[in-house]
Amino acid sequence: MKTNKEIYEGTKADEVYEMLQEYHKINGYFPSQREISDELFIPLTTVQYYLAKLEKQKAIRRIKGKSRVYEIL
């Protein structure tokens, strides 16, 4: 079975996934959608699309009712 890293490697979804991991590792909390948008030079709606895609693929899980809270699966 492929790991999440192998599934998303080389895609924009992979860049979003990697940013979530690295940002959390450095700062102790996750980036806002706006910060992801600004860092990766993609529209906010595209960030929302990739986060939903990652969640659907079970790479991440958003914690409902809280901002900037994800679980990397």
Secondary structure, DSSP 4 states (H G I P E B T S, - for coil): ---HHHHHTTSHHHHHHHHHHHHHHHHSSPPPHHHHHHHHT--HHHHHHHHHHHHHTTSEEE-TT-TT-EEE-
